[in-house]
Amino acid sequence: MRTFAAILSVVLLFGPDLAQGFEVFQDPGCTAPGTTELIPTNGSDVELRLCIQHPGTGSDPNLACSGVGSGDEFCGWDLRIVATDGATLVDFVPDDPNAVVFNLTPSELRGNGGNPILGQVGAHPVGTLTVKATSAPGTVQVTGNLYVTSALETASVEANTLAATDTCADKGGDSDGDTLCDDEDPCKTFANTLPLVISGFFGIPDECLCGDFDGDGFFSATDAAAINGCAAFTRFDCVPERDEVAEPLDGFYSATDADLVNRVAAFIDPAYALKCGRRPEGTCGGDTGVSCF
C-alpha cells in the first residue's frame, strides 16, 4: 500500500485524464454492473458485494503501470461511497485486506487499492459492504473519487447508485417496478407510472386500466353498462381482473362495479379508486398459464 500511495501522490500533480470506463458496482458474482439493490426499511442487514471494472487489455507485465505501456490497465484507485438519509453503512470486509485500505463511518466509506505494479483490467471484487435502513428515502452512492490510468494519469470514478431504500417494503412491494407500491397500485402487473385518470385524459390505451371495458383509454358510461350486463348475466365477455373493480375483489361482478366506473367517468372519484380484480383461487398461477393480479 505504501507503493500505491506513493504513485497516487505523484499522479495527483498531473491534471485529470479523460479516460473512461472505470466502474464501481454491486453484484454477488461481479458480473452484472448497473443494478441497484433495494434495502428494506425494517433495519435488517443487506450485503453489497462491491466490484470494480475497467474494460480493455493490459500492457506487457514488464511495461504495466510504467507510463509507457500500450495497455488499458488501471494501476490504483481511491473510492468514496456515502449513505444518505435513512441508509446506514454497518460494516465492510475487503476481499484482500493486505491490498486495500479502508475507513468506515455510518455515512461514508473511503478506501484505496489496486495493483500498482502489474495493473488490472476486467472486473475485480473489492469487498462486502453491509448496509441497513430504517426509513426512506435513502441511498448508498459512489460519489468519486479517482483512479490511476496506465499512462500514470488520474481520471474520475463515475458516480452511481449502488442501493436505495425500498419504499414499498411495508406496502406490499412493487410487483411491476413502476414505483407505485402494490397497496396503492390499481395495476400490479403492468407499469403505469402516470395516475390512470391522467392517462385516460390523453386517451392512452392501457391494458391494465381497470374498468375500461372497451380498452379505449377512457372511462365511460359504455364501460359501466357492459359491466352491468356481466353482473346481470346478459353478457359474458368481461374479464375479472379488469372489470371487477370494487371491493371485495373476489372475481364476481356487481352493480357496484359499474357504479364505481360511472363515478370515475364523471370525475367524481379518481381512477385510483378502481382496483383491479383478482381471479378466484386456483384459476391463476402455477401451470394454468394465466397471470394472477
ZIGIMO-V628061 format. One record per helix or strand. SS is the DSSP state (hx for helix, st for strand). FROM is the first residue (numbers start at 0). LEN is the number of residues. If there is no record, write none. Layout:
ss = {SS/SS}
from = {FROM/FROM}
len = {LEN/LEN}
//
This chain:
ss = {hx/st/st/st/st/st/st/st/st/st/st/st/st/hx/hx/hx/hx/hx}
from = {1/15/22/36/45/73/75/100/107/119/121/153/159/195/220/239/254/270}
len = {10/1/4/3/9/1/19/4/6/1/27/3/6/6/11/4/11/3}
//
